[in-house]
Amino acid sequence: MPLRSAGSSKVTRDPVHHPLFARYYARISVTAETRLGMGGVRERLLAGLSGRVIEIGAGNGLNFAHYPSAVSEVVAIEPERLLRQLAVEAAVRAEVPVDVVPGTAEALPVKSEAFDAAVVSLVLCSVRDVPRALAELKRVLRPGGTLRFFEHGKGGGRAMTYAQRGLDRTVWPRLNGGCHLARDPIAALRDAGFELGPYRRMLMPEKGPRLPTSYCVLGTAWRPGLAEPEAS
């Protein structure tokens, strides 16, 4: 239920409120760990990270179990209340320290240049303002800091892109927590001034029918700075 401000009758609502979608996502995401191979994708996404990490849109916290021991702290931002509660439960089981906090990608509640790395995983499809969210990521990363990403977006040729755009204009965002199918995460990262490292395009699932959600990209980028990029 909505919170009430102390000493006031004014109701304070979460900036993101998709309770039905959150329940649905919490179920299907767990199934996807094995059926779609998402567990292995998370391992590759997070391998080699170290130091302080900020994760944007942590969802129900399925990444937490895959952070390597060299990570000293994870600050996990999740705006949706039900998913945030599930993330807190996952944080208790994690082998690295995880602090789950409310917030949005467009206004991160942390200091500038405070993190060695950032993680976005199936997040850029649903943020309300992608350029602003990526500008915030650049702000909180130290110069030379790493951005790891696993995102879905447009792909599959002209017909599939047309279908993705049509769904984006009609029912898809309303039914799926603000998700958009036809965004281009690689172009968005370039436009935001990140230095792109190695990335690979992939299908999820790898076998079976190609769906509007199937076209994904997994990779690394950096905030420009003095630090040397990671070895590929």
VMD Tcl script that draws the C-alpha trace (Angstrom):
set ca {
  {0.00 0.00 0.00}
  {1.17 3.62 -0.49}
  {3.22 5.27 2.27}
  {2.11 8.39 4.15}
  {4.62 11.13 4.90}
  {5.37 11.68 8.58}
  {3.15 14.42 10.04}
  {1.13 14.68 6.87}
  {-1.93 13.08 5.28}
  {-0.29 13.23 1.88}
  {0.20 9.83 0.26}
  {3.69 9.12 -1.10}
  {3.68 6.65 -3.98}
  {6.55 4.69 -5.41}
  {7.80 6.23 -8.68}
  {7.28 2.84 -10.37}
  {4.20 0.83 -9.46}
  {3.43 -2.30 -11.48}
  {2.21 -4.85 -8.92}
  {0.63 -7.30 -11.38}
  {3.62 -7.27 -13.70}
  {5.98 -7.58 -10.72}
  {4.25 -10.78 -9.58}
  {4.35 -12.18 -13.11}
  {8.01 -11.24 -13.60}
  {9.01 -12.74 -10.25}
  {7.65 -16.11 -11.42}
  {8.89 -16.21 -15.01}
  {12.35 -14.87 -14.21}
  {13.04 -17.77 -11.86}
  {11.92 -20.25 -14.51}
  {14.14 -18.53 -17.10}
  {17.25 -19.18 -14.99}
  {17.33 -22.79 -16.16}
  {14.92 -23.05 -19.09}
  {16.36 -20.10 -21.02}
  {19.88 -20.30 -19.64}
  {19.68 -16.95 -17.86}
  {21.80 -18.25 -14.99}
  {24.72 -18.71 -17.37}
  {24.17 -15.27 -18.87}
  {24.33 -13.71 -15.42}
  {27.62 -15.52 -14.74}
  {29.15 -14.06 -17.92}
  {27.66 -10.63 -17.26}
  {29.26 -10.30 -13.83}
  {32.48 -12.31 -14.19}
  {35.61 -10.39 -13.20}
  {33.92 -7.49 -11.45}
  {35.54 -6.07 -8.33}
  {35.22 -3.18 -5.88}
  {32.00 -1.22 -5.38}
  {29.21 -1.98 -7.84}
  {25.88 -0.29 -8.45}
  {23.14 -2.37 -10.08}
  {20.26 -0.51 -11.68}
  {16.82 -2.12 -11.71}
  {17.81 -5.13 -9.65}
  {14.35 -6.68 -9.89}
  {13.99 -9.68 -7.58}
  {17.74 -9.94 -7.08}
  {18.63 -12.89 -9.26}
  {22.02 -11.37 -10.11}
  {23.12 -11.30 -6.48}
  {24.14 -14.97 -6.31}
  {26.49 -14.52 -9.28}
  {28.66 -11.63 -8.06}
  {32.31 -12.70 -7.65}
  {33.97 -12.50 -4.24}
  {36.21 -9.61 -5.38}
  {33.13 -7.34 -5.24}
  {33.28 -5.48 -1.93}
  {29.73 -4.07 -2.02}
  {26.69 -3.97 -4.29}
  {24.22 -1.10 -4.08}
  {21.09 -2.39 -5.82}
  {18.50 0.15 -6.98}
  {14.95 -1.12 -7.48}
  {11.93 1.20 -7.76}
  {9.11 -1.40 -7.73}
  {8.10 -2.28 -4.17}
  {7.25 -5.98 -4.54}
  {10.39 -6.70 -6.54}
  {12.43 -4.68 -4.05}
  {11.11 -6.82 -1.18}
  {12.12 -9.97 -3.04}
  {15.54 -8.43 -3.75}
  {16.04 -7.79 -0.02}
  {15.39 -11.49 0.63}
  {17.89 -12.43 -2.10}
  {20.45 -10.02 -0.63}
  {20.39 -11.89 2.68}
  {21.44 -15.07 0.86}
  {24.17 -13.41 -1.25}
  {27.84 -14.12 -0.59}
  {28.81 -10.47 -1.10}
  {27.36 -7.46 0.78}
  {24.26 -6.16 -1.01}
  {22.30 -3.06 0.00}
  {18.89 -2.82 -1.71}
  {17.49 0.72 -1.88}
  {14.57 2.44 -3.63}
  {15.27 4.82 -6.47}
  {14.98 5.35 -10.20}
  {17.59 5.13 -12.94}
  {17.00 8.76 -13.86}
  {17.81 10.08 -10.36}
  {20.17 7.70 -8.57}
  {20.32 8.37 -4.79}
  {24.12 8.02 -4.58}
  {27.20 10.24 -4.79}
  {29.08 11.01 -8.00}
  {32.07 8.88 -8.99}
  {31.38 6.51 -6.09}
  {31.48 3.17 -7.95}
  {34.03 1.05 -9.78}
  {31.39 -0.68 -11.90}
  {27.72 -0.54 -12.83}
  {25.37 -3.27 -14.02}
  {22.20 -2.97 -16.12}
  {20.34 -6.16 -16.90}
  {17.07 -5.99 -18.87}
  {16.56 -2.45 -17.60}
  {17.06 0.04 -20.44}
  {13.95 -1.31 -22.15}
  {11.74 0.02 -19.37}
  {13.31 3.24 -18.02}
  {11.29 6.31 -18.86}
  {14.23 8.43 -20.07}
  {17.15 6.41 -21.45}
  {19.57 9.35 -22.07}
  {18.98 10.69 -18.57}
  {19.45 7.23 -17.02}
  {22.74 6.72 -18.85}
  {23.89 10.20 -17.87}
  {23.26 9.21 -14.25}
  {25.30 6.04 -14.72}
  {28.20 8.11 -16.04}
  {27.87 10.44 -13.08}
  {28.12 7.71 -10.43}
  {30.93 5.75 -12.10}
  {34.51 6.76 -11.44}
  {36.54 7.78 -14.53}
  {37.40 4.56 -16.35}
  {34.68 2.67 -14.47}
  {33.08 -0.37 -16.06}
  {29.50 -0.76 -17.25}
  {28.27 -4.31 -17.80}
  {25.05 -4.70 -19.75}
  {22.64 -7.39 -20.87}
  {19.70 -5.90 -22.72}
  {17.11 -6.78 -25.32}
  {16.09 -4.54 -28.19}
  {15.35 -4.20 -31.85}
  {16.50 -6.91 -34.22}
  {15.51 -9.58 -36.67}
  {15.19 -7.53 -39.83}
  {12.64 -5.07 -41.15}
  {9.50 -7.12 -40.48}
  {10.41 -7.90 -36.89}
  {11.43 -4.30 -36.18}
  {8.11 -3.12 -37.60}
  {6.28 -5.56 -35.33}
  {8.32 -4.43 -32.31}
  {7.53 -0.77 -32.98}
  {3.85 -1.56 -33.41}
  {3.73 -3.36 -30.08}
  {5.59 -0.47 -28.43}
  {2.96 1.97 -29.65}
  {0.05 -0.12 -28.40}
  {-0.25 -2.79 -25.71}
  {3.26 -4.00 -24.86}
  {4.44 -1.29 -22.41}
  {1.10 -1.29 -20.62}
  {1.15 -5.05 -20.07}
  {4.86 -5.40 -19.29}
  {5.82 -2.77 -16.77}
  {6.80 -0.09 -19.27}
  {9.02 -2.40 -21.35}
  {9.79 -1.36 -24.95}
  {10.88 -3.81 -27.62}
  {12.41 -1.59 -30.31}
  {15.00 0.35 -28.34}
  {18.65 0.10 -29.40}
  {20.88 -0.23 -26.32}
  {24.16 -0.09 -28.26}
  {23.21 3.15 -30.00}
  {22.02 4.59 -26.70}
  {25.34 3.80 -25.00}
  {27.28 5.40 -27.86}
  {25.09 8.50 -27.78}
  {25.62 8.78 -24.02}
  {29.39 8.92 -24.49}
  {30.36 5.49 -23.17}
  {33.34 3.73 -24.71}
  {32.09 0.40 -26.01}
  {34.17 -2.69 -25.38}
  {33.47 -6.24 -26.53}
  {29.83 -7.19 -26.93}
  {27.93 -10.01 -28.57}
  {24.44 -10.23 -29.94}
  {22.48 -13.31 -28.96}
  {19.02 -14.84 -29.07}
  {17.01 -15.70 -25.97}
  {16.07 -18.47 -26.15}
  {18.85 -19.61 -28.47}
  {16.61 -22.29 -29.98}
  {12.95 -22.19 -30.80}
  {10.77 -19.43 -32.27}
  {12.22 -15.95 -32.63}
  {10.04 -13.59 -30.64}
  {9.99 -9.77 -30.43}
  {11.83 -10.16 -27.09}
  {14.50 -12.55 -28.39}
  {17.13 -10.08 -29.67}
  {19.64 -9.42 -26.91}
  {23.14 -8.02 -26.46}
  {25.68 -8.82 -23.73}
  {28.77 -6.71 -23.27}
  {30.98 -4.16 -21.57}
  {31.41 -0.41 -21.83}
  {33.43 2.18 -19.90}
  {33.06 5.70 -18.68}
  {35.88 7.58 -20.46}
  {38.73 8.26 -18.10}
  {42.28 7.44 -17.11}
  {41.86 3.80 -16.11}
  {42.80 1.11 -18.59}
  {39.88 -0.95 -19.94}
  {39.53 -4.58 -18.88}
  {41.08 -7.24 -21.07}
  {38.50 -8.87 -23.31}
}
mol new
graphics top color blue
foreach p $ca { graphics top sphere $p radius 0.5 }
foreach p [lrange $ca 0 end-1] q [lrange $ca 1 end] { graphics top cylinder $p $q radius 0.2 }
display resetview
